[in-house]
Amino acid sequence: MTAARFRRLLTGAYLVLFFGYLFLPLGIMAAATFNSSRFPTVTPWMGFTLSWFQALWGDQRMWAALGTSLIVGAG
């Protein structure tokens, strides 16, 4: 194995670990939003629901925070 190939392999492994570290919590939280437990958790799985989205849609503070975030992001 040449040094260049080893470096590419090491870089690829690092990138997989790095992006896994970044995106694994997002994937877990995305899965937790469909769990019907009282709190958004992945385990124990209580059943499939969309009630978290209904609660989020009706939350006025969330809409205000989203508007503030968009204004700050545009700036």
mmCIF file of the N, C-alpha and C atoms, coordinates in Angstrom:
data_MODEL
# 
_entry.id   MODEL 
# 
loop_
_atom_site.group_PDB 
_atom_site.id 
_atom_site.type_symbol 
_atom_site.label_atom_id 
_atom_site.label_alt_id 
_atom_site.label_comp_id 
_atom_site.label_asym_id 
_atom_site.label_entity_id 
_atom_site.label_seq_id 
_atom_site.pdbx_PDB_ins_code 
_atom_site.Cartn_x 
_atom_site.Cartn_y 
_atom_site.Cartn_z 
_atom_site.occupancy 
_atom_site.B_iso_or_equiv 
_atom_site.pdbx_formal_charge 
_atom_site.auth_seq_id 
_atom_site.auth_comp_id 
_atom_site.auth_asym_id 
_atom_site.auth_atom_id 
_atom_site.pdbx_PDB_model_num 
ATOM 1   N N  . MET A 1 1  ? 0.842   -1.169 0.000  1.00 0.00 ? 1  MET A N  1 
ATOM 2   C CA . MET A 1 1  ? 0.000   0.000  0.000  1.00 0.00 ? 1  MET A CA 1 
ATOM 3   C C  . MET A 1 1  ? 0.893   1.239  0.000  1.00 0.00 ? 1  MET A C  1 
ATOM 4   N N  . THR A 1 2  ? 0.617   2.109  -0.918 1.00 0.00 ? 2  THR A N  1 
ATOM 5   C CA . THR A 1 2  ? 1.422   3.325  -1.016 1.00 0.00 ? 2  THR A CA 1 
ATOM 6   C C  . THR A 1 2  ? 0.942   4.356  0.009  1.00 0.00 ? 2  THR A C  1 
ATOM 7   N N  . ALA A 1 3  ? 1.773   5.360  0.223  1.00 0.00 ? 3  ALA A N  1 
ATOM 8   C CA . ALA A 1 3  ? 1.443   6.397  1.196  1.00 0.00 ? 3  ALA A CA 1 
ATOM 9   C C  . ALA A 1 3  ? 0.227   7.200  0.751  1.00 0.00 ? 3  ALA A C  1 
ATOM 10  N N  . ALA A 1 4  ? 0.114   7.467  -0.550 1.00 0.00 ? 4  ALA A N  1 
ATOM 11  C CA . ALA A 1 4  ? -1.022  8.242  -1.055 1.00 0.00 ? 4  ALA A CA 1 
ATOM 12  C C  . ALA A 1 4  ? -2.329  7.473  -0.864 1.00 0.00 ? 4  ALA A C  1 
ATOM 13  N N  . ARG A 1 5  ? -2.307  6.180  -1.123 1.00 0.00 ? 5  ARG A N  1 
ATOM 14  C CA . ARG A 1 5  ? -3.514  5.369  -0.951 1.00 0.00 ? 5  ARG A CA 1 
ATOM 15  C C  . ARG A 1 5  ? -3.896  5.275  0.523  1.00 0.00 ? 5  ARG A C  1 
ATOM 16  N N  . PHE A 1 6  ? -2.919  5.118  1.394  1.00 0.00 ? 6  PHE A N  1 
ATOM 17  C CA . PHE A 1 6  ? -3.174  5.065  2.825  1.00 0.00 ? 6  PHE A CA 1 
ATOM 18  C C  . PHE A 1 6  ? -3.764  6.391  3.312  1.00 0.00 ? 6  PHE A C  1 
ATOM 19  N N  . ARG A 1 7  ? -3.244  7.504  2.814  1.00 0.00 ? 7  ARG A N  1 
ATOM 20  C CA . ARG A 1 7  ? -3.750  8.819  3.180  1.00 0.00 ? 7  ARG A CA 1 
ATOM 21  C C  . ARG A 1 7  ? -5.187  8.990  2.724  1.00 0.00 ? 7  ARG A C  1 
ATOM 22  N N  . ARG A 1 8  ? -5.519  8.545  1.498  1.00 0.00 ? 8  ARG A N  1 
ATOM 23  C CA . ARG A 1 8  ? -6.893  8.616  1.003  1.00 0.00 ? 8  ARG A CA 1 
ATOM 24  C C  . ARG A 1 8  ? -7.825  7.764  1.857  1.00 0.00 ? 8  ARG A C  1 
ATOM 25  N N  . LEU A 1 9  ? -7.379  6.572  2.218  1.00 0.00 ? 9  LEU A N  1 
ATOM 26  C CA . LEU A 1 9  ? -8.174  5.674  3.047  1.00 0.00 ? 9  LEU A CA 1 
ATOM 27  C C  . LEU A 1 9  ? -8.410  6.286  4.423  1.00 0.00 ? 9  LEU A C  1 
ATOM 28  N N  . LEU A 1 10 ? -7.381  6.851  5.010  1.00 0.00 ? 10 LEU A N  1 
ATOM 29  C CA . LEU A 1 10 ? -7.496  7.478  6.315  1.00 0.00 ? 10 LEU A CA 1 
ATOM 30  C C  . LEU A 1 10 ? -8.405  8.710  6.257  1.00 0.00 ? 10 LEU A C  1 
ATOM 31  N N  . THR A 1 11 ? -8.279  9.493  5.206  1.00 0.00 ? 11 THR A N  1 
ATOM 32  C CA . THR A 1 11 ? -9.137  10.663 5.038  1.00 0.00 ? 11 THR A CA 1 
ATOM 33  C C  . THR A 1 11 ? -10.590 10.246 4.867  1.00 0.00 ? 11 THR A C  1 
ATOM 34  N N  . GLY A 1 12 ? -10.838 9.219  4.082  1.00 0.00 ? 12 GLY A N  1 
ATOM 35  C CA . GLY A 1 12 ? -12.201 8.720  3.891  1.00 0.00 ? 12 GLY A CA 1 
ATOM 36  C C  . GLY A 1 12 ? -12.803 8.216  5.190  1.00 0.00 ? 12 GLY A C  1 
ATOM 37  N N  . ALA A 1 13 ? -12.033 7.468  5.968  1.00 0.00 ? 13 ALA A N  1 
ATOM 38  C CA . ALA A 1 13 ? -12.523 6.973  7.255  1.00 0.00 ? 13 ALA A CA 1 
ATOM 39  C C  . ALA A 1 13 ? -12.826 8.137  8.200  1.00 0.00 ? 13 ALA A C  1 
ATOM 40  N N  . TYR A 1 14 ? -11.960 9.124  8.206  1.00 0.00 ? 14 TYR A N  1 
ATOM 41  C CA . TYR A 1 14 ? -12.185 10.296 9.049  1.00 0.00 ? 14 TYR A CA 1 
ATOM 42  C C  . TYR A 1 14 ? -13.461 11.020 8.646  1.00 0.00 ? 14 TYR A C  1 
ATOM 43  N N  . LEU A 1 15 ? -13.689 11.201 7.350  1.00 0.00 ? 15 LEU A N  1 
ATOM 44  C CA . LEU A 1 15 ? -14.885 11.896 6.893  1.00 0.00 ? 15 LEU A CA 1 
ATOM 45  C C  . LEU A 1 15 ? -16.160 11.132 7.240  1.00 0.00 ? 15 LEU A C  1 
ATOM 46  N N  . VAL A 1 16 ? -16.117 9.807  7.129  1.00 0.00 ? 16 VAL A N  1 
ATOM 47  C CA . VAL A 1 16 ? -17.284 9.000  7.509  1.00 0.00 ? 16 VAL A CA 1 
ATOM 48  C C  . VAL A 1 16 ? -17.578 9.179  8.992  1.00 0.00 ? 16 VAL A C  1 
ATOM 49  N N  . LEU A 1 17 ? -16.563 9.108  9.826  1.00 0.00 ? 17 LEU A N  1 
ATOM 50  C CA . LEU A 1 17 ? -16.767 9.303  11.258 1.00 0.00 ? 17 LEU A CA 1 
ATOM 51  C C  . LEU A 1 17 ? -17.231 10.718 11.576 1.00 0.00 ? 17 LEU A C  1 
ATOM 52  N N  . PHE A 1 18 ? -16.648 11.700 10.930 1.00 0.00 ? 18 PHE A N  1 
ATOM 53  C CA . PHE A 1 18 ? -17.000 13.095 11.174 1.00 0.00 ? 18 PHE A CA 1 
ATOM 54  C C  . PHE A 1 18 ? -18.452 13.367 10.822 1.00 0.00 ? 18 PHE A C  1 
ATOM 55  N N  . PHE A 1 19 ? -18.879 12.984 9.623  1.00 0.00 ? 19 PHE A N  1 
ATOM 56  C CA . PHE A 1 19 ? -20.259 13.240 9.222  1.00 0.00 ? 19 PHE A CA 1 
ATOM 57  C C  . PHE A 1 19 ? -21.245 12.360 9.982  1.00 0.00 ? 19 PHE A C  1 
ATOM 58  N N  . GLY A 1 20 ? -20.824 11.165 10.359 1.00 0.00 ? 20 GLY A N  1 
ATOM 59  C CA . GLY A 1 20 ? -21.667 10.335 11.223 1.00 0.00 ? 20 GLY A CA 1 
ATOM 60  C C  . GLY A 1 20 ? -21.899 11.004 12.565 1.00 0.00 ? 20 GLY A C  1 
ATOM 61  N N  . TYR A 1 21 ? -20.836 11.583 13.116 1.00 0.00 ? 21 TYR A N  1 
ATOM 62  C CA . TYR A 1 21 ? -20.935 12.302 14.384 1.00 0.00 ? 21 TYR A CA 1 
ATOM 63  C C  . TYR A 1 21 ? -21.867 13.503 14.260 1.00 0.00 ? 21 TYR A C  1 
ATOM 64  N N  . LEU A 1 22 ? -21.865 14.172 13.128 1.00 0.00 ? 22 LEU A N  1 
ATOM 65  C CA . LEU A 1 22 ? -22.740 15.322 12.927 1.00 0.00 ? 22 LEU A CA 1 
ATOM 66  C C  . LEU A 1 22 ? -24.196 14.932 12.689 1.00 0.00 ? 22 LEU A C  1 
ATOM 67  N N  . PHE A 1 23 ? -24.421 13.912 11.869 1.00 0.00 ? 23 PHE A N  1 
ATOM 68  C CA . PHE A 1 23 ? -25.776 13.614 11.428 1.00 0.00 ? 23 PHE A CA 1 
ATOM 69  C C  . PHE A 1 23 ? -26.501 12.550 12.238 1.00 0.00 ? 23 PHE A C  1 
ATOM 70  N N  . LEU A 1 24 ? -25.804 11.745 13.023 1.00 0.00 ? 24 LEU A N  1 
ATOM 71  C CA . LEU A 1 24 ? -26.473 10.717 13.822 1.00 0.00 ? 24 LEU A CA 1 
ATOM 72  C C  . LEU A 1 24 ? -27.457 11.322 14.828 1.00 0.00 ? 24 LEU A C  1 
ATOM 73  N N  . PRO A 1 25 ? -27.101 12.370 15.575 1.00 0.00 ? 25 PRO A N  1 
ATOM 74  C CA . PRO A 1 25 ? -28.103 12.975 16.472 1.00 0.00 ? 25 PRO A CA 1 
ATOM 75  C C  . PRO A 1 25 ? -29.316 13.530 15.733 1.00 0.00 ? 25 PRO A C  1 
ATOM 76  N N  . LEU A 1 26 ? -29.114 14.075 14.551 1.00 0.00 ? 26 LEU A N  1 
ATOM 77  C CA . LEU A 1 26 ? -30.250 14.568 13.767 1.00 0.00 ? 26 LEU A CA 1 
ATOM 78  C C  . LEU A 1 26 ? -31.169 13.424 13.350 1.00 0.00 ? 26 LEU A C  1 
ATOM 79  N N  . GLY A 1 27 ? -30.578 12.315 12.964 1.00 0.00 ? 27 GLY A N  1 
ATOM 80  C CA . GLY A 1 27 ? -31.371 11.147 12.591 1.00 0.00 ? 27 GLY A CA 1 
ATOM 81  C C  . GLY A 1 27 ? -32.153 10.584 13.766 1.00 0.00 ? 27 GLY A C  1 
ATOM 82  N N  . ILE A 1 28 ? -31.536 10.569 14.938 1.00 0.00 ? 28 ILE A N  1 
ATOM 83  C CA . ILE A 1 28 ? -32.216 10.070 16.132 1.00 0.00 ? 28 ILE A CA 1 
ATOM 84  C C  . ILE A 1 28 ? -33.384 10.979 16.494 1.00 0.00 ? 28 ILE A C  1 
ATOM 85  N N  . MET A 1 29 ? -33.171 12.287 16.442 1.00 0.00 ? 29 MET A N  1 
ATOM 86  C CA . MET A 1 29 ? -34.259 13.204 16.769 1.00 0.00 ? 29 MET A CA 1 
ATOM 87  C C  . MET A 1 29 ? -35.362 13.159 15.712 1.00 0.00 ? 29 MET A C  1 
ATOM 88  N N  . ALA A 1 30 ? -34.993 12.965 14.463 1.00 0.00 ? 30 ALA A N  1 
ATOM 89  C CA . ALA A 1 30 ? -36.018 12.834 13.418 1.00 0.00 ? 30 ALA A CA 1 
ATOM 90  C C  . ALA A 1 30 ? -36.866 11.596 13.663 1.00 0.00 ? 30 ALA A C  1 
ATOM 91  N N  . ALA A 1 31 ? -36.256 10.505 14.083 1.00 0.00 ? 31 ALA A N  1 
ATOM 92  C CA . ALA A 1 31 ? -37.016 9.295  14.398 1.00 0.00 ? 31 ALA A CA 1 
ATOM 93  C C  . ALA A 1 31 ? -37.875 9.498  15.645 1.00 0.00 ? 31 ALA A C  1 
ATOM 94  N N  . ALA A 1 32 ? -37.380 10.247 16.617 1.00 0.00 ? 32 ALA A N  1 
ATOM 95  C CA . ALA A 1 32 ? -38.124 10.478 17.861 1.00 0.00 ? 32 ALA A CA 1 
ATOM 96  C C  . ALA A 1 32 ? -39.390 11.289 17.634 1.00 0.00 ? 32 ALA A C  1 
ATOM 97  N N  . THR A 1 33 ? -39.437 12.090 16.590 1.00 0.00 ? 33 THR A N  1 
ATOM 98  C CA . THR A 1 33 ? -40.632 12.899 16.349 1.00 0.00 ? 33 THR A CA 1 
ATOM 99  C C  . THR A 1 33 ? -41.836 12.060 15.954 1.00 0.00 ? 33 THR A C  1 
ATOM 100 N N  . PHE A 1 34 ? -41.616 10.839 15.523 1.00 0.00 ? 34 PHE A N  1 
ATOM 101 C CA . PHE A 1 34 ? -42.722 9.972  15.124 1.00 0.00 ? 34 PHE A CA 1 
ATOM 102 C C  . PHE A 1 34 ? -43.126 8.995  16.224 1.00 0.00 ? 34 PHE A C  1 
ATOM 103 N N  . ASN A 1 35 ? -42.530 9.086  17.415 1.00 0.00 ? 35 ASN A N  1 
ATOM 104 C CA . ASN A 1 35 ? -42.856 8.206  18.527 1.00 0.00 ? 35 ASN A CA 1 
ATOM 105 C C  . ASN A 1 35 ? -43.984 8.826  19.337 1.00 0.00 ? 35 ASN A C  1 
ATOM 106 N N  . SER A 1 36 ? -44.941 8.034  19.755 1.00 0.00 ? 36 SER A N  1 
ATOM 107 C CA . SER A 1 36 ? -46.109 8.562  20.467 1.00 0.00 ? 36 SER A CA 1 
ATOM 108 C C  . SER A 1 36 ? -45.924 8.598  21.979 1.00 0.00 ? 36 SER A C  1 
ATOM 109 N N  . SER A 1 37 ? -44.701 8.483  22.483 1.00 0.00 ? 37 SER A N  1 
ATOM 110 C CA . SER A 1 37 ? -44.488 8.581  23.926 1.00 0.00 ? 37 SER A CA 1 
ATOM 111 C C  . SER A 1 37 ? -44.700 10.019 24.390 1.00 0.00 ? 37 SER A C  1 
ATOM 112 N N  . ARG A 1 38 ? -44.757 10.197 25.710 1.00 0.00 ? 38 ARG A N  1 
ATOM 113 C CA . ARG A 1 38 ? -45.024 11.533 26.247 1.00 0.00 ? 38 ARG A CA 1 
ATOM 114 C C  . ARG A 1 38 ? -43.904 12.510 25.923 1.00 0.00 ? 38 ARG A C  1 
ATOM 115 N N  . PHE A 1 39 ? -42.678 12.039 25.942 1.00 0.00 ? 39 PHE A N  1 
ATOM 116 C CA . PHE A 1 39 ? -41.520 12.849 25.601 1.00 0.00 ? 39 PHE A CA 1 
ATOM 117 C C  . PHE A 1 39 ? -40.899 12.296 24.327 1.00 0.00 ? 39 PHE A C  1 
ATOM 118 N N  . PRO A 1 40 ? -40.296 13.133 23.488 1.00 0.00 ? 40 PRO A N  1 
ATOM 119 C CA . PRO A 1 40 ? -39.719 12.643 22.225 1.00 0.00 ? 40 PRO A CA 1 
ATOM 120 C C  . PRO A 1 40 ? -38.473 11.788 22.466 1.00 0.00 ? 40 PRO A C  1 
ATOM 121 N N  . THR A 1 41 ? -38.653 10.486 22.482 1.00 0.00 ? 41 THR A N  1 
ATOM 122 C CA . THR A 1 41 ? -37.554 9.541  22.646 1.00 0.00 ? 41 THR A CA 1 
ATOM 123 C C  . THR A 1 41 ? -37.665 8.476  21.575 1.00 0.00 ? 41 THR A C  1 
ATOM 124 N N  . VAL A 1 42 ? -36.576 7.769  21.349 1.00 0.00 ? 42 VAL A N  1 
ATOM 125 C CA . VAL A 1 42 ? -36.587 6.678  20.381 1.00 0.00 ? 42 VAL A CA 1 
ATOM 126 C C  . VAL A 1 42 ? -36.923 5.364  21.077 1.00 0.00 ? 42 VAL A C  1 
ATOM 127 N N  . THR A 1 43 ? -36.435 5.193  22.311 1.00 0.00 ? 43 THR A N  1 
ATOM 128 C CA . THR A 1 43 ? -36.726 3.972  23.068 1.00 0.00 ? 43 THR A CA 1 
ATOM 129 C C  . THR A 1 43 ? -37.391 4.334  24.373 1.00 0.00 ? 43 THR A C  1 
ATOM 130 N N  . PRO A 1 44 ? -38.392 3.683  24.852 1.00 0.00 ? 44 PRO A N  1 
ATOM 131 C CA . PRO A 1 44 ? -39.099 2.605  24.148 1.00 0.00 ? 44 PRO A CA 1 
ATOM 132 C C  . PRO A 1 44 ? -40.048 3.174  23.100 1.00 0.00 ? 44 PRO A C  1 
ATOM 133 N N  . TRP A 1 45 ? -40.186 2.447  22.019 1.00 0.00 ? 45 TRP A N  1 
ATOM 134 C CA . TRP A 1 45 ? -41.053 2.880  20.935 1.00 0.00 ? 45 TRP A CA 1 
ATOM 135 C C  . TRP A 1 45 ? -42.493 2.570  21.318 1.00 0.00 ? 45 TRP A C  1 
ATOM 136 N N  . MET A 1 46 ? -43.338 3.603  21.412 1.00 0.00 ? 46 MET A N  1 
ATOM 137 C CA . MET A 1 46 ? -44.725 3.445  21.854 1.00 0.00 ? 46 MET A CA 1 
ATOM 138 C C  . MET A 1 46 ? -45.712 3.369  20.697 1.00 0.00 ? 46 MET A C  1 
ATOM 139 N N  . GLY A 1 47 ? -45.299 3.719  19.508 1.00 0.00 ? 47 GLY A N  1 
ATOM 140 C CA . GLY A 1 47 ? -46.188 3.693  18.363 1.00 0.00 ? 47 GLY A CA 1 
ATOM 141 C C  . GLY A 1 47 ? -45.961 4.907  17.482 1.00 0.00 ? 47 GLY A C  1 
ATOM 142 N N  . PHE A 1 48 ? -46.496 4.842  16.285 1.00 0.00 ? 48 PHE A N  1 
ATOM 143 C CA . PHE A 1 48 ? -46.309 5.914  15.294 1.00 0.00 ? 48 PHE A CA 1 
ATOM 144 C C  . PHE A 1 48 ? -47.352 7.000  15.502 1.00 0.00 ? 48 PHE A C  1 
ATOM 145 N N  . THR A 1 49 ? -46.934 8.261  15.439 1.00 0.00 ? 49 THR A N  1 
ATOM 146 C CA . THR A 1 49 ? -47.854 9.380  15.566 1.00 0.00 ? 49 THR A CA 1 
ATOM 147 C C  . THR A 1 49 ? -47.318 10.611 14.839 1.00 0.00 ? 49 THR A C  1 
ATOM 148 N N  . LEU A 1 50 ? -48.217 11.500 14.518 1.00 0.00 ? 50 LEU A N  1 
ATOM 149 C CA . LEU A 1 50 ? -47.859 12.801 13.958 1.00 0.00 ? 50 LEU A CA 1 
ATOM 150 C C  . LEU A 1 50 ? -48.254 13.932 14.903 1.00 0.00 ? 50 LEU A C  1 
ATOM 151 N N  . SER A 1 51 ? -48.585 13.604 16.159 1.00 0.00 ? 51 SER A N  1 
ATOM 152 C CA . SER A 1 51 ? -49.091 14.609 17.099 1.00 0.00 ? 51 SER A CA 1 
ATOM 153 C C  . SER A 1 51 ? -48.053 15.669 17.438 1.00 0.00 ? 51 SER A C  1 
ATOM 154 N N  . TRP A 1 52 ? -46.763 15.317 17.399 1.00 0.00 ? 52 TRP A N  1 
ATOM 155 C CA . TRP A 1 52 ? -45.729 16.316 17.673 1.00 0.00 ? 52 TRP A CA 1 
ATOM 156 C C  . TRP A 1 52 ? -45.765 17.423 16.616 1.00 0.00 ? 52 TRP A C  1 
ATOM 157 N N  . PHE A 1 53 ? -46.059 17.056 15.387 1.00 0.00 ? 53 PHE A N  1 
ATOM 158 C CA . PHE A 1 53 ? -46.128 18.050 14.321 1.00 0.00 ? 53 PHE A CA 1 
ATOM 159 C C  . PHE A 1 53 ? -47.351 18.940 14.473 1.00 0.00 ? 53 PHE A C  1 
ATOM 160 N N  . GLN A 1 54 ? -48.460 18.374 14.932 1.00 0.00 ? 54 GLN A N  1 
ATOM 161 C CA . GLN A 1 54 ? -49.659 19.176 15.177 1.00 0.00 ? 54 GLN A CA 1 
ATOM 162 C C  . GLN A 1 54 ? -49.406 20.179 16.296 1.00 0.00 ? 54 GLN A C  1 
ATOM 163 N N  . ALA A 1 55 ? -48.735 19.740 17.366 1.00 0.00 ? 55 ALA A N  1 
ATOM 164 C CA . ALA A 1 55 ? -48.416 20.651 18.470 1.00 0.00 ? 55 ALA A CA 1 
ATOM 165 C C  . ALA A 1 55 ? -47.456 21.745 18.007 1.00 0.00 ? 55 ALA A C  1 
ATOM 166 N N  . LEU A 1 56 ? -46.507 21.388 17.175 1.00 0.00 ? 56 LEU A N  1 
ATOM 167 C CA . LEU A 1 56 ? -45.549 22.365 16.670 1.00 0.00 ? 56 LEU A CA 1 
ATOM 168 C C  . LEU A 1 56 ? -46.224 23.382 15.758 1.00 0.00 ? 56 LEU A C  1 
ATOM 169 N N  . TRP A 1 57 ? -47.143 22.931 14.929 1.00 0.00 ? 57 TRP A N  1 
ATOM 170 C CA . TRP A 1 57 ? -47.842 23.807 13.988 1.00 0.00 ? 57 TRP A CA 1 
ATOM 171 C C  . TRP A 1 57 ? -48.669 24.860 14.724 1.00 0.00 ? 57 TRP A C  1 
ATOM 172 N N  . GLY A 1 58 ? -49.221 24.492 15.890 1.00 0.00 ? 58 GLY A N  1 
ATOM 173 C CA . GLY A 1 58 ? -50.073 25.411 16.631 1.00 0.00 ? 58 GLY A CA 1 
ATOM 174 C C  . GLY A 1 58 ? -49.335 26.283 17.638 1.00 0.00 ? 58 GLY A C  1 
ATOM 175 N N  . ASP A 1 59 ? -48.035 26.139 17.765 1.00 0.00 ? 59 ASP A N  1 
ATOM 176 C CA . ASP A 1 59 ? -47.261 26.878 18.756 1.00 0.00 ? 59 ASP A CA 1 
ATOM 177 C C  . ASP A 1 59 ? -46.859 28.245 18.208 1.00 0.00 ? 59 ASP A C  1 
ATOM 178 N N  . GLN A 1 60 ? -47.440 29.296 18.766 1.00 0.00 ? 60 GLN A N  1 
ATOM 179 C CA . GLN A 1 60 ? -47.170 30.655 18.270 1.00 0.00 ? 60 GLN A CA 1 
ATOM 180 C C  . GLN A 1 60 ? -45.751 31.114 18.587 1.00 0.00 ? 60 GLN A C  1 
ATOM 181 N N  . ARG A 1 61 ? -45.190 30.662 19.709 1.00 0.00 ? 61 ARG A N  1 
ATOM 182 C CA . ARG A 1 61 ? -43.820 31.045 20.044 1.00 0.00 ? 61 ARG A CA 1 
ATOM 183 C C  . ARG A 1 61 ? -42.828 30.472 19.033 1.00 0.00 ? 61 ARG A C  1 
ATOM 184 N N  . MET A 1 62 ? -43.119 29.277 18.522 1.00 0.00 ? 62 MET A N  1 
ATOM 185 C CA . MET A 1 62 ? -42.248 28.681 17.509 1.00 0.00 ? 62 MET A CA 1 
ATOM 186 C C  . MET A 1 62 ? -42.258 29.518 16.240 1.00 0.00 ? 62 MET A C  1 
ATOM 187 N N  . TRP A 1 63 ? -43.437 29.996 15.838 1.00 0.00 ? 63 TRP A N  1 
ATOM 188 C CA . TRP A 1 63 ? -43.538 30.818 14.629 1.00 0.00 ? 63 TRP A CA 1 
ATOM 189 C C  . TRP A 1 63 ? -42.811 32.142 14.802 1.00 0.00 ? 63 TRP A C  1 
ATOM 190 N N  . ALA A 1 64 ? -42.909 32.724 16.013 1.00 0.00 ? 64 ALA A N  1 
ATOM 191 C CA . ALA A 1 64 ? -42.189 33.969 16.294 1.00 0.00 ? 64 ALA A CA 1 
ATOM 192 C C  . ALA A 1 64 ? -40.681 33.733 16.245 1.00 0.00 ? 64 ALA A C  1 
ATOM 193 N N  . ALA A 1 65 ? -40.236 32.618 16.818 1.00 0.00 ? 65 ALA A N  1 
ATOM 194 C CA . ALA A 1 65 ? -38.809 32.295 16.805 1.00 0.00 ? 65 ALA A CA 1 
ATOM 195 C C  . ALA A 1 65 ? -38.322 32.023 15.386 1.00 0.00 ? 65 ALA A C  1 
ATOM 196 N N  . LEU A 1 66 ? -39.131 31.356 14.583 1.00 0.00 ? 66 LEU A N  1 
ATOM 197 C CA . LEU A 1 66 ? -38.760 31.107 13.195 1.00 0.00 ? 66 LEU A CA 1 
ATOM 198 C C  . LEU A 1 66 ? -38.636 32.431 12.422 1.00 0.00 ? 66 LEU A C  1 
ATOM 199 N N  . GLY A 1 67 ? -39.569 33.333 12.640 1.00 0.00 ? 67 GLY A N  1 
ATOM 200 C CA . GLY A 1 67 ? -39.494 34.641 11.985 1.00 0.00 ? 67 GLY A CA 1 
ATOM 201 C C  . GLY A 1 67 ? -38.230 35.401 12.386 1.00 0.00 ? 67 GLY A C  1 
ATOM 202 N N  . THR A 1 68 ? -37.898 35.370 13.670 1.00 0.00 ? 68 THR A N  1 
ATOM 203 C CA . THR A 1 68 ? -36.680 36.025 14.147 1.00 0.00 ? 68 THR A CA 1 
ATOM 204 C C  . THR A 1 68 ? -35.446 35.395 13.523 1.00 0.00 ? 68 THR A C  1 
ATOM 205 N N  . SER A 1 69 ? -35.422 34.068 13.460 1.00 0.00 ? 69 SER A N  1 
ATOM 206 C CA . SER A 1 69 ? -34.291 33.360 12.860 1.00 0.00 ? 69 SER A CA 1 
ATOM 207 C C  . SER A 1 69 ? -34.125 33.722 11.392 1.00 0.00 ? 69 SER A C  1 
ATOM 208 N N  . LEU A 1 70 ? -35.234 33.835 10.662 1.00 0.00 ? 70 LEU A N  1 
ATOM 209 C CA . LEU A 1 70 ? -35.159 34.189 9.247  1.00 0.00 ? 70 LEU A CA 1 
ATOM 210 C C  . LEU A 1 70 ? -34.647 35.617 9.061  1.00 0.00 ? 70 LEU A C  1 
ATOM 211 N N  . ILE A 1 71 ? -35.086 36.527 9.932  1.00 0.00 ? 71 ILE A N  1 
ATOM 212 C CA . ILE A 1 71 ? -34.610 37.902 9.851  1.00 0.00 ? 71 ILE A CA 1 
ATOM 213 C C  . ILE A 1 71 ? -33.106 37.976 10.127 1.00 0.00 ? 71 ILE A C  1 
ATOM 214 N N  . VAL A 1 72 ? -32.663 37.277 11.181 1.00 0.00 ? 72 VAL A N  1 
ATOM 215 C CA . VAL A 1 72 ? -31.244 37.261 11.517 1.00 0.00 ? 72 VAL A CA 1 
ATOM 216 C C  . VAL A 1 72 ? -30.435 36.595 10.405 1.00 0.00 ? 72 VAL A C  1 
ATOM 217 N N  . GLY A 1 73 ? -30.969 35.486 9.864  1.00 0.00 ? 73 GLY A N  1 
ATOM 218 C CA . GLY A 1 73 ? -30.264 34.789 8.786  1.00 0.00 ? 73 GLY A CA 1 
ATOM 219 C C  . GLY A 1 73 ? -30.157 35.622 7.524  1.00 0.00 ? 73 GLY A C  1 
ATOM 220 N N  . ALA A 1 74 ? -31.193 36.391 7.229  1.00 0.00 ? 74 ALA A N  1 
ATOM 221 C CA . ALA A 1 74 ? -31.144 37.256 6.036  1.00 0.00 ? 74 ALA A CA 1 
ATOM 222 C C  . ALA A 1 74 ? -30.132 38.380 6.215  1.00 0.00 ? 74 ALA A C  1 
ATOM 223 N N  . GLY A 1 75 ? -29.958 38.801 7.461  1.00 0.00 ? 75 GLY A N  1 
ATOM 224 C CA . GLY A 1 75 ? -28.995 39.871 7.733  1.00 0.00 ? 75 GLY A CA 1 
ATOM 225 C C  . GLY A 1 75 ? -27.586 39.372 7.602  1.00 0.00 ? 75 GLY A C  1 
# 
